[in-house]
């Protein structure tokens, strides 16, 4: 099974070690490889996909990149639903 870009999740998982995972995370965060060479957009995209596949297989949901815990209380009540929208006035 391959995704739209041709990356095979099974191949990613078979070849990805915790060290490679950590290196990809660092490269994504810094925008460059450890040797200082900048990541191309394609490399960044590929690294992100590999990190997502690896995390889904090996990392607890609460520890995955971008995890946002559910709120115990909603941010607001439903009173805002019945308000009248005001159009923006561009000047």
C-alpha positions in Angstrom: 0.0 0.0 0.0 1.4 3.4 -1.0 0.0 6.9 -0.4 -0.4 9.6 -3.0 3.2 10.6 -3.0 4.4 7.0 -3.4 5.8 6.5 0.1 5.1 3.1 1.5 4.2 3.2 5.2 5.4 -0.4 5.7 8.8 0.5 4.2 9.1 3.6 6.4 8.4 1.6 9.5 10.8 -1.2 8.5 13.7 1.3 8.0 12.9 4.0 10.6 14.8 3.8 13.9 14.3 6.0 17.0 17.5 7.8 16.0 16.2 8.6 12.5 12.9 9.7 13.9 14.7 12.1 16.3 16.9 13.4 13.5 13.9 14.0 11.2 12.1 15.9 14.0 15.1 18.1 14.5 15.6 18.7 10.8 11.9 19.7 10.5 12.1 22.0 13.5 15.3 23.7 12.4 14.7 23.6 8.6 18.2 22.1 8.0 20.1 18.8 8.4 22.8 18.4 11.1 25.5 19.4 8.6 23.8 22.7 8.1 22.3 22.1 4.6 18.8 23.5 4.3 15.9 21.0 3.8 14.1 21.4 0.4 10.3 21.6 0.5 10.2 18.0 -0.8 12.6 16.8 2.0 10.6 18.6 4.6 7.3 17.1 3.3 8.9 13.6 3.2 10.3 13.9 6.7 6.9 15.1 8.0 5.2 12.1 6.5 7.8 9.7 7.9 7.4 11.2 11.4 3.6 10.9 11.2 3.8 7.3 10.1 6.4 6.5 12.8 4.4 8.2 15.6 1.2 6.5 14.6 2.9 3.1 15.0 5.2 3.7 18.0 4.3 6.8 20.0 1.4 7.2 22.4 -1.3 9.5 21.1 -0.7 12.0 24.0 3.0 12.3 23.1 2.7 12.7 19.3 3.7 15.9 17.6 0.8 18.4 17.6 -1.3 16.6 20.1 -3.8 18.9 21.8 -5.5 17.4 24.9 -9.3 17.7 25.0 -10.6 20.4 27.2 -12.4 19.5 30.4 -14.6 22.6 30.1 -15.7 24.2 26.9 -14.2 27.6 26.1 -17.5 29.3 25.8 -21.2 28.7 26.3 -23.7 28.6 23.5 -24.7 32.3 24.0 -22.5 33.3 21.1 -24.5 31.2 18.6 -27.4 33.6 18.6 -25.4 36.8 18.0 -25.7 38.7 14.8 -22.6 38.7 12.6 -21.2 42.1 11.8 -19.6 42.4 8.4 -16.1 43.8 8.2 -15.7 47.4 7.0 -12.5 47.6 5.0 -11.1 51.1 4.6 
